[in-house]
């Protein structure tokens, strides 16, 4: 995608020039987008049916794992007969989950490529805790603060702990997705064993 010219063009003079305002506004936008995705999921999928299928699949998986642990060959054979049905149900769940994602991806991609980089720039927050790859490290600062031939910095990092725009969206989405799915009643049981 980047080779086709679809890379974001980050501004060096963002609309929100102070980090605190950029952090708050970006967080509010991330929460709003997460909320919109949950509402889209609610409209395009049958949440109750998906929950029932996931519960049935989890129950089958637990029984199967217990039978394997006990080495109960008759129960394993009996449960294997139902495996094709369980696989079909898992495929249906995946198809249901893909519907809203496909609808959501195109507008989201346009926002990420053309709007957010121009409005926020590349750095939107500062964190006291360093998380690799989504925040500026001391090495990033060392490399980015070097001056190029044109007199500009090589990159956006000026102090360790600065959070990249996409990293901040990721942190906010992980932080609020559970709350939003509970509020919109779009949470599903886990696929855990």
Secondary structure, DSSP 8 states (H G I E B T S, - for coil): -GGGT------SS-SS-SHHHHHHHHHHHHHHHHHHHHHHHHHHS-HHHHHHHHHHHHHHHHHHHHHHHHT-HHHHHHHHHTHHHHHHHHHHHHHHHHHHHHHHHHHHHHIIIIIHHHHH-SEEEE-SS--TTTB--HHHHHHHTSB-TTSSBSSS--STTEEEHHHHHHHHHHHHHHHHHHHTT--------
